[in-house]
Structure formats: C-alpha cells, structure tokens
C-alpha cells in the first residue's frame, strides 16, 4: 500500500517536544505485539494499550490514560507505518477498531448535515437589521476616536525621537494599547505590541522599528479616510483594525476548491499552541495560510500533514490579496508531495513579495518556493550565519535561531534544492524542501514559552 505520510509529516503532529521524543523511542516494530492496517485504518497493541488511527482526518484513539493528542503511542504507531510499512501487515479490522471507525463516520455525517442545513438557511437566525446598524455606527465612531488618539500619540513619539524609547516604562505602551481595545480596534493594539517588542532588540533595532511604525501610520491614515478607498480595500482595512469575520461568516463565503499542497508548518507556544500551515494550490496558483489554535497537549481542529497534497475547499476573507484561510472541506485521502514549483531567482521571489505588499501593505507574512538554491554558511565561530544563494549569486540571510541548517546540509550535501520559505523584509525562514523527489520538513515542534 502506498501512502503520503513521511516521517517528517508525522513528527509535525506531535503536541509537544516531549511526546515527540518518547514516540521516537517506541517507533520500533519489535516493541509492538500487534501491527496491522487496511485501506481505512491502522491499529496496534503495545503493552496493555490499544492504539487506532483513522486515515480519514487522520484521527487517533488510544486506551492509554494520556491527555495529549495524539499521544506518544499513536505517534509511534504512525511513525512505524510511515518509516517501515513492510512491518505492518494487511488485515481485517478487529471489532474495537471497526466500532470506533463507524462512530467517527456517523459523527461526520451528522456534522455535514448540520452544515448543509445552515448553508441552506433552514436555521437562519432572524436579525434586527436596525439594531445591528446602530451597533455598527457606534463602533465606527469609537474606532474613529481611537484612530485620532493614536495619530496624536505617534506624532508625539516622532517629535520626542526614538532615543527615549529603550528607557520608556511599561505604561508608556500599555496605556495607549488598552485605549485601542476600549475603542474596539484590537488590530491597532496588536501593531503597538509588535512595536514595543522591537525596541532595543539588537544594535540596529531602529530600522525595523521605523518600518513597522510606517505601516502603522499608513493603517491609521487609511482608516481615517476609509470612505475614499475601494470596497475590497475597505473590507481589508476593517479586518486589520479588528473587525474580524466569524467562522460562520467565513464558511458562508464561496470557497476555492483545489489540489492543495501542504508546504510547511510553524508552531509557537505561549498560553496555547498556535500553528500556521502554508498551502499552495496546484490549479489556482494561490497561496494560503491556515492559522489554528489549540490548548497545550491537545490536537488542532483540522489535521493538515506537511508534505501531503489533498483535495480541499478553502474560504478566504475579503480583501485585495487574501492569504489567511480556513478549511471548509477536505478529502480524506492524500498524496505525497514530490516536487515544488517556483522561480529559481531570489530577486524574483522578493519582487513577487513586493508586488503582494503593493496590493496589501498589511500582509504580515509571505511564503513561496524558490528552486535551485543552495545553503550557505558564513561568518566565524561563534557568529555563524546561515543564508541561501541562487545560481546567479544572489544571497538572502536566514533568520537567527533557525534549527534546520545542519539537517538541510546533510540532506543536500551542499547541492541545490527546491526550498519553501517564509520571506521577511531582509531574511527568510525555510520551512521545507524536496530532495530527490522526497519531502522534508525543516521546522521542529515548538517548546513551551517560545514567542510567535
């Protein structure tokens, strides 16, 4: 049986680094008393625990007492199947597996029926249009007041100069940030928190700070002149200011159906787990970023395995260049990603990002593939710096703290490869590569306390 799951895609499902480490220790066929699968599911027994994996999703179940999802046993079973499929015999589902699979299928049918009913309007809520219009008008008035206040605050900041910022108290930032929340413009608060985080980070912090301040100024100025903008840019600005669409509103929009390649994932942990997953549409040529949150130790609502290609429908918010998306529907079956498409010129990649920013200046992230690039290690110990270089000699630094350098070097032997990366203003973050027709992830599960 051929399948799309590689070692790297399975490791990306780990709820934390400890689960990943323990699972790797259990991912040996000789440790399992039962290993079997059919076209629908994978199951096994280790010690006194029964572990099941539904390929539709995928979904996981284990009789162990762990609250983590998937647990170390489920991860280990999946790893054995991904790495050593010949060690897993084909067989008939035992009753404990078939009952679980049947219950999952039943829940999926009920969920689909509810979604169909909601879409057809059978349970459509009756809204007081006039009351809603009054609430919108009141909020727009509060947001306008917040924009005026923030504009004055930024003028004072520039007048006083940046030299005083490293000594500024916490309340200097917190007071104005909370005022934006009071004005129902939470998007402005996020921009202010990002500005605060840039102060004093390295000797050259002023350049990225001024860049971020300029974007915030553009946002404030555009928000104060909202009526003069195109309808799609007005909708995009409202979202940036904090007028977020609900999940139901997003799902009600027409989606984009495509063969979506799951190109790479980045996970961060603070109070919750946050995962951003990048997808590339084969037919539409679109790029999408699916952002998901989950409690510590829990799984994400939608399982997306890096290195797989699935038929899915994604819903995008309004705007001139929407990238953030949610999964509206996806097929159970997946195929492996064996090749990346993209330019072989770093300057062209950066030019494409620039064109995207010209259409939407508030794009916070941009990602794409660059082919035929090599990993380069410069500097002297202990200040080594990774970068990537194309065939024309153009070079782009990789962000500090990236953990994938030695792995990529071992995979390629220094030879060119196809690399999928997030691109920033002056650096990039490689997420995955294809070497000899095989997908490899270049990111690690997040550790608790890592910043987004």
C-alpha positions in Angstrom: 0.0 0.0 0.0 1.4 3.4 -1.0 0.7 6.4 1.3 1.5 10.1 1.6 2.8 10.1 5.2 6.5 10.6 5.7 8.5 10.7 8.9 8.6 14.4 8.9 4.8 14.8 8.3 4.1 12.5 11.2 6.5 14.3 13.5 4.7 17.5 12.8 1.6 16.1 14.5 3.4 15.9 17.9 1.6 18.0 20.6 4.9 18.9 22.2 8.6 18.1 22.1 8.5 15.5 24.9 5.7 13.5 23.2 7.8 13.5 20.0 10.9 12.2 21.8 9.0 9.4 23.6 7.2 8.4 20.4 10.5 8.0 18.6 11.7 5.6 21.3 8.5 3.5 20.8 8.6 3.6 17.0 10.2 0.2 16.6 8.2 -2.7 15.2 9.6 -5.2 17.8 8.0 -3.2 20.6 4.5 -3.8 19.3 2.6 -7.1 19.9 0.2 -6.2 17.0 0.7 -4.1 13.9 -1.9 -4.1 11.1 -3.8 -1.9 8.7 -6.3 -1.9 5.8 -7.2 0.9 3.4 -9.2 2.6 6.1 -7.3 2.4 9.3 -4.1 1.5 11.2 -4.1 -0.3 14.6 -1.7 -1.8 17.0 -1.1 -3.0 20.6 1.8 -2.1 22.8 1.9 -3.4 26.4 -1.7 -3.2 27.5 -2.7 -0.3 25.3 -4.8 -0.5 22.1 -4.0 2.3 19.6 -6.0 3.2 16.5 -5.5 5.6 13.6 -8.3 6.5 11.1 -6.7 7.6 7.8 -9.7 9.9 7.3 -8.5 13.0 9.0 -6.3 11.5 10.3 -8.0 10.6 13.6 -6.4 9.0 16.7 -7.5 6.9 19.7 -5.6 5.1 22.4 -6.6 3.3 25.5 -3.7 4.9 27.5 -4.5 7.5 30.1 -2.7 10.3 28.4 -4.5 13.6 27.9 -2.2 14.6 25.0 -3.5 14.3 21.4 -2.2 12.4 19.6 -0.5 10.5 22.4 3.0 9.1 22.2 1.6 5.6 21.3 -0.4 7.0 18.4 2.6 8.9 17.1 4.8 5.9 17.4 2.4 3.7 15.6 2.1 6.2 12.8 5.9 6.6 12.6 6.3 2.8 12.3 3.9 2.8 9.4 5.5 5.8 7.7 9.0 4.5 8.0 8.6 0.7 7.9 5.4 -0.1 6.1 6.6 -3.6 5.3 6.5 -4.3 9.1 2.7 -3.6 9.2 0.6 -6.4 7.9 -2.6 -6.0 6.0 -5.5 -7.4 7.9 -9.2 -7.3 8.8 -10.3 -4.7 11.4 -10.9 -6.1 14.8 -14.2 -5.2 16.4 -12.7 -2.5 18.6 -11.4 -0.7 15.6 -14.4 -1.1 13.3 -16.8 0.2 16.1 -14.6 3.3 16.5 -14.4 3.9 12.8 -18.2 3.6 12.4 -18.8 6.1 15.2 -16.4 8.6 13.6 -18.2 8.2 10.2 -21.6 8.7 11.9 -20.4 11.9 13.6 -19.0 13.2 10.3 -22.4 12.6 8.6 -24.3 14.4 11.3 -21.8 17.3 11.2 -22.2 17.5 7.4 -26.0 17.5 7.7 -25.8 20.4 10.2 -23.5 22.4 7.9 -25.8 21.7 4.9 -28.8 22.9 6.9 -27.0 26.1 8.0 -26.0 26.8 4.4 -29.5 26.3 3.0 -30.8 28.7 5.6 -33.1 26.3 7.4 -31.8 27.5 10.8 -31.1 31.1 9.8 -31.3 33.5 12.7 -33.6 36.5 12.4 -31.6 39.7 13.0 -32.8 43.1 13.9 -31.3 45.0 11.0 -31.9 48.4 12.5 -30.3 47.4 15.9 -27.3 45.9 14.1 -26.9 49.1 12.0 -26.9 51.2 15.3 -24.2 48.9 16.8 -22.0 49.2 13.7 -22.4 53.0 13.7 -21.5 53.2 17.4 -18.4 51.1 16.9 -17.3 53.0 13.8 -17.5 56.2 16.0 -15.3 54.6 18.7 -12.8 53.3 16.2 -12.5 56.8 14.6 -11.9 58.3 18.0 -9.2 55.7 18.6 -7.5 56.4 15.3 -7.4 60.1 16.1 -5.9 59.4 19.5 -3.3 57.1 18.1 -2.4 59.6 15.4 -1.6 62.2 18.0 0.4 59.6 20.1 2.6 58.7 17.1 3.2 62.4 16.3 4.4 62.9 19.9 6.6 59.8 19.6 8.4 61.1 16.4 8.7 64.6 17.9 10.4 63.2 21.0 12.7 60.9 19.0 13.5 57.2 19.3 16.3 57.6 21.7 14.0 57.8 24.7 12.1 54.5 23.9 14.5 52.0 25.5 14.0 53.8 28.8 10.2 54.1 28.4 8.1 52.5 31.1 5.7 49.6 30.5 2.8 52.0 31.0 4.0 54.1 28.0 2.9 51.3 25.7 0.3 49.7 27.8 -1.9 52.7 28.2 -2.3 53.5 24.5 -2.6 49.8 23.7 -5.5 49.4 26.1 -7.1 52.6 24.8 -7.3 50.9 21.3 -9.0 47.9 22.9 -11.5 50.3 24.5 -12.1 51.8 21.1 -12.9 48.3 19.7 -9.8 48.5 17.4 -7.9 45.4 18.7 -5.9 45.3 15.5 -4.2 48.6 16.4 -3.3 47.1 19.8 -1.5 44.2 18.1 0.5 46.6 16.0 1.5 48.5 19.1 2.6 45.4 21.0 4.7 44.4 18.0 6.4 47.9 18.0 7.1 47.6 21.7 8.8 44.2 21.2 11.1 45.7 18.6 12.6 48.3 20.9 16.2 47.6 21.9 16.4 44.2 20.1 19.9 44.5 18.8 22.1 47.4 17.8 20.1 48.0 14.6 16.6 47.9 16.1 15.6 51.3 14.8 15.4 50.2 11.1 12.7 47.5 11.6 11.0 49.7 14.2 10.6 52.6 11.7 9.4 50.2 9.1 6.7 48.9 11.4 5.9 52.4 12.6 5.4 53.4 8.9 3.0 50.5 8.3 1.0 51.5 11.4 0.9 55.2 10.3 -0.4 54.0 6.9 -3.0 51.9 8.6 -4.2 54.9 10.8 -4.2 57.3 7.9 -6.1 54.9 5.7 -8.6 54.2 8.4 -9.3 57.9 8.8 -10.1 58.1 5.1 -11.9 54.8 4.7 -14.8 56.1 2.6 -12.4 57.1 -0.2 -11.0 53.6 -0.7 -12.2 50.8 -2.9 -14.8 48.4 -1.4 -12.4 45.5 -1.2 -9.7 47.6 0.5 -12.3 49.0 2.9 -13.1 45.4 4.0 -9.4 44.5 4.3 -8.8 47.6 6.4 -11.7 46.8 8.7 -10.3 43.4 9.3 -6.8 44.8 10.1 -8.4 47.3 12.5 -10.1 44.4 14.3 -13.4 43.8 12.6 -12.9 40.1 12.3 -15.3 37.9 10.5 -16.8 35.0 12.5 -16.1 31.4 11.4 -19.7 31.0 10.2 -19.4 34.2 8.1 -16.2 32.9 6.5 -17.7 29.4 5.9 -20.7 31.1 4.2 -18.4 32.7 1.6 -17.7 30.9 -1.7 -14.5 28.8 -1.3 -11.6 27.9 -3.6 -11.5 24.2 -4.5 -8.1 22.9 -5.5 -5.4 20.3 -5.0 -3.7 21.9 -2.1 -0.1 21.1 -1.3 0.7 21.4 2.5 4.0 23.1 2.1 5.2 23.8 5.6 4.2 24.5 9.2 5.4 26.7 12.0 4.3 26.2 15.6 4.7 28.5 18.5 3.6 28.1 22.2 2.7 30.7 24.7 -0.5 30.2 26.7 -1.8 28.0 23.8 -0.4 26.2 20.8 -0.5 28.2 17.6 0.2 26.7 14.2 0.3 28.3 10.9 0.2 26.0 7.9 1.1 27.1 4.4 -0.7 25.6 1.4 -0.2 26.1 -2.4 -2.9 25.4 -4.9 -1.9 23.5 -7.9 -4.7 24.7 -10.2 -5.4 28.1 -8.8 -1.8 29.1 -8.2 -3.0 30.6 -4.9 -1.1 30.6 -1.6 -3.0 30.2 1.7 -2.1 30.3 5.3 -4.3 28.4 7.8 -3.9 29.6 11.4 -5.1 27.3 14.2 -5.0 27.3 17.9 -5.2 24.5 20.5 -4.8 24.1 24.2 -1.4 22.7 25.4 -1.2 19.0 24.7 -4.3 19.0 22.5 -4.6 18.5 18.8 -5.6 21.1 16.2 -9.2 21.2 14.9 -8.1 20.3 11.4 -5.3 17.9 10.8 -3.0 19.1 8.0 0.1 17.0 7.4 3.1 18.7 5.9 4.3 17.0 2.7 0.8 15.8 1.7 -1.5 17.0 -1.1 -5.2 17.0 -0.5 -8.3 17.9 -2.5 -9.9 20.7 -0.3 -12.0 23.8 -0.3 -10.6 26.9 1.5 -12.6 30.0 2.5 -10.8 33.4 2.4 -11.7 36.7 3.9 -12.4 39.7 1.7 -9.5 41.9 0.5 -7.3 42.6 -2.5 -4.9 39.7 -1.7 -6.4 37.4 0.9 -4.0 34.7 2.2 -5.3 33.8 5.6 -7.9 31.0 5.1 -9.9 28.3 6.9 -10.5 24.8 5.7 -14.1 24.5 4.6 -13.9 20.9 3.5 -11.2 18.4 2.6 -11.0 14.8 1.2 -9.8 12.0 3.5 -7.1 10.7 1.1 -3.8 12.4 0.5 -1.0 12.1 -1.9 2.7 12.8 -1.2 4.3 16.0 -2.3 7.3 15.1 -4.5 8.1 18.3 -6.3 7.9 22.1 -5.7 7.3 24.7 -8.4 8.7 28.2 -8.2 11.3 30.7 -9.6 15.0 29.9 -9.4 15.8 33.6 -8.8 15.8 35.1 -5.3 15.4 38.6 -6.7 12.2 37.4 -8.5 10.9 35.9 -5.2 11.5 39.2 -3.4 9.9 41.1 -6.3 6.8 38.9 -6.1 6.6 39.7 -2.3 6.9 43.4 -3.1 4.1 43.1 -5.6 2.0 41.5 -3.0 2.8 44.2 -0.4 1.9 46.8 -3.1 -1.6 45.3 -3.3 -1.9 44.8 0.5 0.6 46.7 2.6 -0.5 44.9 5.8 0.4 41.4 4.8 2.2 40.1 7.9 3.6 37.1 6.2 4.6 35.9 2.7 5.8 32.5 1.6 6.7 30.8 -1.6 9.1 28.3 -3.2 12.5 29.1 -4.8 14.1 26.3 -6.8 17.8 25.6 -7.4 19.1 27.3 -4.3 22.0 26.3 -2.1 22.5 26.6 1.6 25.4 28.8 2.6 27.2 29.2 6.0 29.1 32.4 6.5 30.8 34.3 9.4 33.1 33.0 12.0 32.6 31.0 15.2 30.5 31.6 17.3 28.7 34.0 15.0 27.9 31.7 12.1 25.0 32.9 9.9 23.0 30.7 7.5 21.8 32.1 4.2 20.5 30.8 0.9 22.1 31.5 -2.5 20.7 31.1 -6.0 22.6 30.2 -9.2 23.2 33.9 -10.0 25.0 34.5 -6.7 22.2 36.5 -5.0 22.1 35.7 -1.3 19.5 36.1 1.4 20.1 35.6 5.1 18.1 33.1 7.2 16.5 34.3 10.4 18.5 33.9 13.6 17.6 30.8 15.7 16.7 28.6 12.7 17.2 24.9 13.6 17.2 23.3 10.2 20.6 24.2 8.8 22.5 21.1 9.6 19.6 18.9 8.5 19.3 20.6 5.2 23.1 20.4 4.7 23.0 16.7 5.4 20.1 16.1 3.0 21.6 18.0 0.1 25.3 17.7 0.7 25.5 21.3 -0.3 23.8 20.7 -3.7 21.0 22.9 -4.9 17.4 22.0 -4.0 13.9 23.4 -4.0 13.1 25.3 -0.8 9.8 26.6 0.5 10.3 29.6 2.9 8.6 32.5 4.6 10.1 35.8 3.4 10.5 38.9 5.5 12.0 42.3 4.7 15.6 41.2 4.9 15.7 37.5 5.7 13.8 34.2 5.2 12.7 31.2 7.3 13.0 27.9 5.4 10.1 25.5 6.2 10.6 22.6 3.9 12.5 21.2 0.9 12.3 18.5 -1.7 15.4 16.5 -2.3 15.5 13.6 -4.8 11.7 13.6 -5.0 11.2 13.4 -1.2 9.7 16.0 1.0 11.4 17.1 4.2 10.3 19.4 6.9 12.8 21.9 8.3 11.0 23.0 11.4 10.7 21.5 14.8 7.8 21.2 17.3 7.7 24.3 19.5 8.9 24.4 23.1 6.8 25.9 25.8 7.5 29.6 26.1 8.6 30.3 22.5 7.3 33.5 21.1 5.2 33.8 18.0 
